[in-house]
Amino acid sequence: MSPDERGVQPEERLAAALARLILDPAAPPARHIAVGAASPIPAAACWLVAKSGHPVRLSLLHKRSGNPFTEGSRELFDLTGQGRIDLFFLGGGQIDGEANINLIGTGEWPGAGVRFPGSFGSAFMYFMTPRTILFREEHSPRVLVPRVAHVSAPGVSPPEVFRRGTAQALVTGRCVFRFDPARARFSLESAHPGESLASIRAETGFDFDAPAAVPATPDPTEAELALLRGPVCDEMAETYPEFCARVWGRALAA
């Protein structure tokens, strides 16, 4: 992916799209957001929300300075179990049309096929967080599948199973999907530049709903770009130096 004619990087557009979902007035408030490891674009979205003046508490795993966690994921799970985390991000080696995610692998269990990195408490976070935004840059039939090979964390559960929330949306390198838990189904909300309903359907393994005219994903505003390229990059440079160097040209520390 390359910058558009305005010089907007794809990562900046994705961060702005995630930030809009975080601030969705129709969703429960996101007062405390947690971001896992190796998640630079969700982290950028959260910092964009914070630097825009919204009163939000951020807890980012692996950030050395300003990180409230001293025991990493153990404290994250404790806070989530207590209902003190409002929003989290999850991805998957596979994601299907019912918002199930697979972080285990493909092929017969155990050991056959491709191995993914592991579930790492994803089911607990999915069940116990009121809002989850699914995020995966790669949008292809090998990732967005008709049915995941193994369910690390289900998108919906039977009525008798307690869970605080489910997926709010799925953001990919091609589009934004909204998720309807009552129907266990995605609908296409917007397409990124260069994409169409036909191109998105061709690269999506599951079926989804779509309007007759698909809106374009909004560009980041000039104010958002200024924040991303300045204060947001400043906050992220310690944890994601290579990302900041690649996207914003921030020189790596010697």
C-alpha positions as a Python dict, from the first residue, in 0.01 Angstrom:
ca = {
    (1, 'M'): (0, 0, 0),
    (2, 'S'): (123, 349, -83),
    (3, 'P'): (20, 707, 1),
    (4, 'D'): (-270, 864, -189),
    (5, 'E'): (-255, 1192, -382),
    (6, 'R'): (-281, 1391, -57),
    (7, 'G'): (13, 1201, 86),
    (8, 'V'): (-210, 1015, 332),
    (9, 'Q'): (-54, 686, 431),
    (10, 'P'): (-283, 379, 442),
    (11, 'E'): (-189, 333, 808),
    (12, 'E'): (-311, 686, 882),
    (13, 'R'): (-645, 616, 717),
    (14, 'L'): (-684, 295, 917),
    (15, 'A'): (-596, 470, 1243),
    (16, 'A'): (-851, 743, 1174),
    (17, 'A'): (-1117, 484, 1087),
    (18, 'L'): (-1050, 300, 1413),
    (19, 'A'): (-1063, 628, 1606),
    (20, 'R'): (-1408, 704, 1464),
    (21, 'L'): (-1530, 364, 1579),
    (22, 'I'): (-1388, 424, 1926),
    (23, 'L'): (-1582, 752, 1945),
    (24, 'D'): (-1905, 611, 1798),
    (25, 'P'): (-2181, 786, 1998),
    (26, 'A'): (-2415, 490, 1944),
    (27, 'A'): (-2176, 252, 2122),
    (28, 'P'): (-2114, 223, 2497),
    (29, 'P'): (-1852, 474, 2612),
    (30, 'A'): (-1487, 376, 2586),
    (31, 'R'): (-1344, 522, 2904),
    (32, 'H'): (-1059, 272, 2941),
    (33, 'I'): (-907, 114, 2630),
    (34, 'A'): (-644, -159, 2632),
    (35, 'V'): (-418, -243, 2339),
    (36, 'G'): (-217, -562, 2315),
    (37, 'A'): (136, -615, 2191),
    (38, 'A'): (237, -574, 1825),
    (39, 'S'): (-62, -348, 1750),
    (40, 'P'): (78, -19, 1618),
    (41, 'I'): (-225, 92, 1416),
    (42, 'P'): (-478, 34, 1699),
    (43, 'A'): (-233, 208, 1933),
    (44, 'A'): (-213, 504, 1694),
    (45, 'A'): (-594, 521, 1685),
    (46, 'C'): (-613, 528, 2064),
    (47, 'W'): (-349, 798, 2092),
    (48, 'L'): (-533, 996, 1824),
    (49, 'V'): (-847, 985, 2037),
    (50, 'A'): (-654, 1091, 2348),
    (51, 'K'): (-458, 1368, 2174),
    (52, 'S'): (-783, 1501, 2026),
    (53, 'G'): (-887, 1590, 2380),
    (54, 'H'): (-1122, 1305, 2465),
    (55, 'P'): (-1102, 1184, 2826),
    (56, 'V'): (-987, 828, 2775),
    (57, 'R'): (-749, 611, 2975),
    (58, 'L'): (-508, 404, 2767),
    (59, 'S'): (-332, 88, 2881),
    (60, 'L'): (-83, -34, 2623),
    (61, 'L'): (104, -357, 2680),
    (62, 'H'): (481, -335, 2625),
    (63, 'K'): (495, 45, 2655),
    (64, 'R'): (777, 107, 2898),
    (65, 'S'): (697, 463, 3011),
    (66, 'G'): (349, 559, 3125),
    (67, 'N'): (232, 199, 3131),
    (68, 'P'): (13, 125, 3435),
    (69, 'F'): (85, -248, 3416),
    (70, 'T'): (370, -395, 3617),
    (71, 'E'): (279, -758, 3549),
    (72, 'G'): (161, -726, 3190),
    (73, 'S'): (-124, -946, 3077),
    (74, 'R'): (-204, -1073, 3428),
    (75, 'E'): (-318, -725, 3528),
    (76, 'L'): (-495, -676, 3196),
    (77, 'F'): (-704, -988, 3259),
    (78, 'D'): (-774, -882, 3618),
    (79, 'L'): (-900, -540, 3509),
    (80, 'T'): (-1109, -691, 3231),
    (81, 'G'): (-1266, -947, 3463),
    (82, 'Q'): (-1360, -666, 3700),
    (83, 'G'): (-1534, -480, 3417),
    (84, 'R'): (-1276, -200, 3410),
    (85, 'I'): (-1174, -232, 3044),
    (86, 'D'): (-1431, -94, 2800),
    (87, 'L'): (-1272, -168, 2464),
    (88, 'F'): (-1009, -403, 2324),
    (89, 'F'): (-876, -496, 1981),
    (90, 'L'): (-845, -848, 1846),
    (91, 'G'): (-723, -997, 1521),
    (92, 'G'): (-686, -1347, 1387),
    (93, 'G'): (-509, -1568, 1141),
    (94, 'Q'): (-863, -1637, 1024),
    (95, 'I'): (-1186, -1441, 1081),
    (96, 'D'): (-1523, -1562, 956),
    (97, 'G'): (-1861, -1407, 887),
    (98, 'E'): (-1989, -1474, 1240),
    (99, 'A'): (-1692, -1282, 1387),
    (100, 'N'): (-1526, -1600, 1512),
    (101, 'I'): (-1147, -1569, 1523),
    (102, 'N'): (-880, -1835, 1485),
    (103, 'L'): (-539, -1782, 1644),
    (104, 'I'): (-457, -2153, 1666),
    (105, 'G'): (-389, -2266, 1308),
    (106, 'T'): (-527, -2467, 1021),
    (107, 'G'): (-549, -2840, 955),
    (108, 'E'): (-639, -3123, 1188),
    (109, 'W'): (-546, -3081, 1554),
    (110, 'P'): (-282, -3126, 1680),
    (111, 'G'): (7, -3000, 1478),
    (112, 'A'): (-106, -3034, 1118),
    (113, 'G'): (-129, -2741, 879),
    (114, 'V'): (-25, -2383, 952),
    (115, 'R'): (35, -2282, 1313),
    (116, 'F'): (-78, -1936, 1427),
    (117, 'P'): (74, -1761, 1731),
    (118, 'G'): (-180, -1885, 1987),
    (119, 'S'): (-495, -1759, 2155),
    (120, 'F'): (-328, -1571, 2444),
    (121, 'G'): (-649, -1511, 2638),
    (122, 'S'): (-840, -1383, 2335),
    (123, 'A'): (-1160, -1566, 2435),
    (124, 'F'): (-1154, -1414, 2783),
    (125, 'M'): (-1106, -1063, 2642),
    (126, 'Y'): (-1375, -1117, 2377),
    (127, 'F'): (-1628, -1235, 2636),
    (128, 'M'): (-1551, -991, 2914),
    (129, 'T'): (-1496, -664, 2725),
    (130, 'P'): (-1811, -466, 2634),
    (131, 'R'): (-1668, -365, 2296),
    (132, 'T'): (-1419, -540, 2070),
    (133, 'I'): (-1295, -401, 1741),
    (134, 'L'): (-1155, -666, 1510),
    (135, 'F'): (-860, -549, 1303),
    (136, 'R'): (-657, -718, 1032),
    (137, 'E'): (-468, -533, 759),
    (138, 'E'): (-463, -828, 521),
    (139, 'H'): (-800, -866, 354),
    (140, 'S'): (-795, -1185, 148),
    (141, 'P'): (-986, -1514, 119),
    (142, 'R'): (-719, -1691, 323),
    (143, 'V'): (-786, -1459, 620),
    (144, 'L'): (-1157, -1378, 584),
    (145, 'V'): (-1292, -1730, 551),
    (146, 'P'): (-1640, -1891, 534),
    (147, 'R'): (-1568, -2072, 862),
    (148, 'V'): (-1258, -2063, 1079),
    (149, 'A'): (-1069, -2392, 1106),
    (150, 'H'): (-1056, -2361, 1486),
    (151, 'V'): (-1247, -2120, 1710),
    (152, 'S'): (-1011, -1940, 1945),
    (153, 'A'): (-1286, -1700, 2043),
    (154, 'P'): (-1649, -1704, 1921),
    (155, 'G'): (-1816, -1393, 1790),
    (156, 'V'): (-2154, -1479, 1944),
    (157, 'S'): (-2271, -1712, 2219),
    (158, 'P'): (-2598, -1881, 2324),
    (159, 'P'): (-2825, -1667, 2546),
    (160, 'E'): (-2741, -1872, 2856),
    (161, 'V'): (-2368, -1800, 2820),
    (162, 'F'): (-2255, -1487, 3001),
    (163, 'R'): (-2057, -1235, 2802),
    (164, 'R'): (-2038, -859, 2829),
    (165, 'G'): (-2004, -782, 2461),
    (166, 'T'): (-1894, -888, 2118),
    (167, 'A'): (-1749, -737, 1802),
    (168, 'Q'): (-1846, -384, 1715),
    (169, 'A'): (-1675, -383, 1377),
    (170, 'L'): (-1403, -533, 1158),
    (171, 'V'): (-1152, -299, 997),
    (172, 'T'): (-925, -428, 720),
    (173, 'G'): (-691, -288, 460),
    (174, 'R'): (-985, -271, 217),
    (175, 'C'): (-1291, -164, 413),
    (176, 'V'): (-1487, -127, 736),
    (177, 'F'): (-1751, -386, 830),
    (178, 'R'): (-2009, -344, 1106),
    (179, 'F'): (-2117, -650, 1302),
    (180, 'D'): (-2475, -729, 1405),
    (181, 'P'): (-2458, -979, 1694),
    (182, 'A'): (-2833, -1049, 1678),
    (183, 'R'): (-2789, -1182, 1324),
    (184, 'A'): (-2426, -1291, 1362),
    (185, 'R'): (-2349, -1117, 1036),
    (186, 'F'): (-2132, -838, 897),
    (187, 'S'): (-2247, -550, 680),
    (188, 'L'): (-2017, -335, 469),
    (189, 'E'): (-2000, 17, 607),
    (190, 'S'): (-1738, 180, 386),
    (191, 'A'): (-1476, 101, 123),
    (192, 'H'): (-1123, 240, 126),
    (193, 'P'): (-991, 429, -179),
    (194, 'G'): (-950, 206, -483),
    (195, 'E'): (-1197, -53, -356),
    (196, 'S'): (-1553, -133, -465),
    (197, 'L'): (-1824, -372, -355),
    (198, 'A'): (-1714, -612, -629),
    (199, 'S'): (-1346, -601, -534),
    (200, 'I'): (-1427, -650, -167),
    (201, 'R'): (-1660, -944, -235),
    (202, 'A'): (-1392, -1103, -452),
    (203, 'E'): (-1143, -1092, -163),
    (204, 'T'): (-1383, -1196, 115),
    (205, 'G'): (-1450, -1561, 189),
    (206, 'F'): (-1773, -1501, 382),
    (207, 'D'): (-2100, -1345, 271),
    (208, 'F'): (-2200, -1004, 404),
    (209, 'D'): (-2468, -740, 359),
    (210, 'A'): (-2402, -420, 167),
    (211, 'P'): (-2593, -106, 71),
    (212, 'A'): (-2672, -31, -292),
    (213, 'A'): (-2419, 251, -285),
    (214, 'V'): (-2116, 182, -66),
    (215, 'P'): (-1980, 494, 107),
    (216, 'A'): (-1610, 574, 89),
    (217, 'T'): (-1409, 551, 409),
    (218, 'P'): (-1352, 915, 510),
    (219, 'D'): (-1003, 1056, 476),
    (220, 'P'): (-828, 1169, 793),
    (221, 'T'): (-878, 1541, 850),
    (222, 'E'): (-585, 1780, 841),
    (223, 'A'): (-611, 1809, 1220),
    (224, 'E'): (-598, 1431, 1256),
    (225, 'L'): (-297, 1407, 1025),
    (226, 'A'): (-116, 1675, 1225),
    (227, 'L'): (-179, 1483, 1547),
    (228, 'L'): (-76, 1149, 1398),
    (229, 'R'): (246, 1287, 1253),
    (230, 'G'): (335, 1484, 1565),
    (231, 'P'): (211, 1403, 1918),
    (232, 'V'): (90, 1051, 1833),
    (233, 'C'): (421, 958, 1673),
    (234, 'D'): (600, 1103, 1977),
    (235, 'E'): (406, 871, 2206),
    (236, 'M'): (461, 566, 1985),
    (237, 'A'): (828, 606, 1896),
    (238, 'E'): (948, 427, 2209),
    (239, 'T'): (736, 115, 2155),
    (240, 'Y'): (709, 109, 1775),
    (241, 'P'): (1023, 279, 1639),
    (242, 'E'): (1026, 86, 1310),
    (243, 'F'): (659, 167, 1246),
    (244, 'C'): (718, 538, 1312),
    (245, 'A'): (1023, 535, 1085),
    (246, 'R'): (837, 363, 801),
    (247, 'V'): (510, 557, 818),
    (248, 'W'): (621, 899, 939),
    (249, 'G'): (991, 906, 862),
    (250, 'R'): (1087, 936, 1227),
    (251, 'A'): (1457, 857, 1250),
    (252, 'L'): (1543, 551, 1455),
    (253, 'A'): (1740, 614, 1771),
    (254, 'A'): (2109, 536, 1740),
}
